[in-house]
Amino acid sequence: MNFSKCRVCGERAIIDLPRHNANFCADHLLQLCRRQVEKAIKDHEMLSPDDRILVAVSGGKDSLAIWDILLDLGYSADGLYIGLGIGEYSDVSGEYTRAFADERGLTLHTIDLRDEYDYDVPTAAKVTRRVPCSACGMSKRHLFDKAALDGGYDVVVTGHNLDDEAAVLFGNTLRWDVEYLARQHPVLPARNGFPKKVKPLMRLTEREMAAWCIVRGIDYQVDECPMAIGNKHLAYKEALNSIERESPGSKSAFYLEFVDKMSPILAGLNQAAAGELNRCAECGAPTTGDTCAFCRLHERVGGHEPVPVEMVLNKKARKAYLAAQAAGE
Amino acid sequence: MNFSKCRVCGERAIIDLPRHNANFCADHLLQLCRRQVEKAIKDHEMLSPDDRILVAVSGGKDSLAIWDILLDLGYSADGLYIGLGIGEYSDVSGEYTRAFADERGLTLHTIDLRDEYDYDVPTAAKVTRRVPCSACGMSKRHLFDKAALDGGYDVVVTGHNLDDEAAVLFGNTLRWDVEYLARQHPVLPARNGFPKKVKPLMRLTEREMAAWCIVRGIDYQVDECPMAIGNKHLAYKEALNSIERESPGSKSAFYLEFVDKMSPILAGLNQAAAGELNRCAECGAPTTGDTCAFCRLHERVGGHEPVPVEMVLNKKARKAYLAAQAAGE
């Protein structure tokens, strides 16, 4: 019988990885993932063996995989899940997250935006008339930071993978947004009242993370967030994927060479890291003004009549969303 | 009757330019092109009114258009055409170039690689076993530089347009080739025995240049160079075009913001501009070694049995080339 062979052991392969110009069996795919995470942690001094680690968990493949990999490598790590109130998408994401933690007896903290702050992402998007990803990202960053500091954690781990980082880099590069470029790094050190934040999946793609979850039997939220459909981040991913298909390895070179060669040149330009910050008058979080962006958002949208998901989707996203609903998904 | 109107005069438009969110009639398209060239020249101090200008002319739309625009703006400029020996493609390119110059009574210098140096681009590619664009670009740069210095010209003008520059920038950015990035600028000042070189079409696209030629009645070589088909430069153009279709204006922002915001940061890293160079033992051109790259190529490939175009095409290019031949083109 004719099948592709694992580069390491010659057994039947389950995945081809063109950028490594090789195929891998299940065991050696897991080994590759572990080693890439270890390399990222070592190269960038992300974690120490005794760190108290908080993993930002969404219920998707990346955050569940990195939680699993860290445990597998001998780290101890708790999780934090934030209920964003994005309809059924959020409900299902929360279920996968709880099931993962329960099955393994892990500590999972949860925050529900609607229960605790009286808003959700669709409502925030509608009231502020901005793209949902804006209020969503800001709320998550604030709450992860706060939970890490309040809980005495040494470091926040996020599941941003190589595809995510390359797409963000591509967007910042298309505009040559020098301040954002200077800030894009797989490690943000603790500073100015912010906790240390690290991205140990920086060397692994979303396809590899999906494969990790499948091999390890981890159920995860497969759908894209309905609010993200048609956003530029996905368009940047697609453009990079078309380059990657022509020249395997281009995408990882684009991101990893940036970190190696360009970040040092831009490091001095990172203004945000330089000056002292104020403390938010409401919550004490670091801020450049009097009140932090989270408290200003909360003030503006908290207590507003809830807005359903489909009210804030763009045309393309609404079409996809309604089709999925009609299909009984 | 229903038609698109020129943004300037309201007359019938002949072209839509999504990045300007507007349509233009023939006269106001020409005005826009002239003004963008004037802006590039002024912003980057490319040319002075009394400069002796040498235009590097290929017979394509861009180089014939910039020659025409410079004359139209009151500059005096001679042309230099290099016969690269790329079969019928070169023959046709040369004919368009000579016709343009003859009709206007312009001074056109010509150099034929085969006649004067006993090689051509396909032969150089075959003998060196490198991509044809490598020997071609290097030969052109050397001969344009030499002709400018020997002829007492103040500056060499090339027809690189916004699409070209954005695609080169994209390639250098994908690899974060810091030295190449530091060198990519619309003006290279005279230094170290190299003449000043400028790119006045840096703000205009190839579509606008094609329109300029059509409106002005300039016949030009429409085909892509057969040796370039399937190269990465064209793949980068396509990737940028797909981004541009989604977000008009992205491509020009990518290149122009680089020049404005990133070039100053990288300027200090341009090693090539720093040190003193040697003189080539053969021809006296500036070089980092004893003999310049052109003389080394000439030594290696000059006098070799000529190799026909189709012998050095990649698979994709050969298929396209043979189909075109069969169709009697």
Chai-1 contact restraints between the chains, C-beta under 6 A:
chainA,res_idxA,chainB,res_idxB,connection_type,confidence,min_distance_angstrom,max_distance_angstrom,comment,restraint_id
A,T173,B,T173,contact,1.0,0.0,6.0,A-B,restraint_1
A,L174,B,S250,contact,1.0,0.0,6.0,A-B,restraint_2
A,L174,B,F254,contact,1.0,0.0,6.0,A-B,restraint_3
A,W176,B,E257,contact,1.0,0.0,6.0,A-B,restraint_4
A,W176,B,F258,contact,1.0,0.0,6.0,A-B,restraint_5
A,W176,B,K261,contact,1.0,0.0,6.0,A-B,restraint_6
A,W176,B,M262,contact,1.0,0.0,6.0,A-B,restraint_7
A,V178,B,K261,contact,1.0,0.0,6.0,A-B,restraint_8
A,A235,B,E246,contact,1.0,0.0,6.0,A-B,restraint_9
A,A239,B,A239,contact,1.0,0.0,6.0,A-B,restraint_10
A,A239,B,S242,contact,1.0,0.0,6.0,A-B,restraint_11
A,A239,B,I243,contact,1.0,0.0,6.0,A-B,restraint_12
A,S242,B,A239,contact,1.0,0.0,6.0,A-B,restraint_13
A,I243,B,A239,contact,1.0,0.0,6.0,A-B,restraint_14
A,E246,B,A235,contact,1.0,0.0,6.0,A-B,restraint_15
A,S250,B,L174,contact,1.0,0.0,6.0,A-B,restraint_16
A,F254,B,L174,contact,1.0,0.0,6.0,A-B,restraint_17
A,E257,B,W176,contact,1.0,0.0,6.0,A-B,restraint_18
A,F258,B,W176,contact,1.0,0.0,6.0,A-B,restraint_19
A,K261,B,W176,contact,1.0,0.0,6.0,A-B,restraint_20
A,K261,B,V178,contact,1.0,0.0,6.0,A-B,restraint_21
A,M262,B,W176,contact,1.0,0.0,6.0,A-B,restraint_22
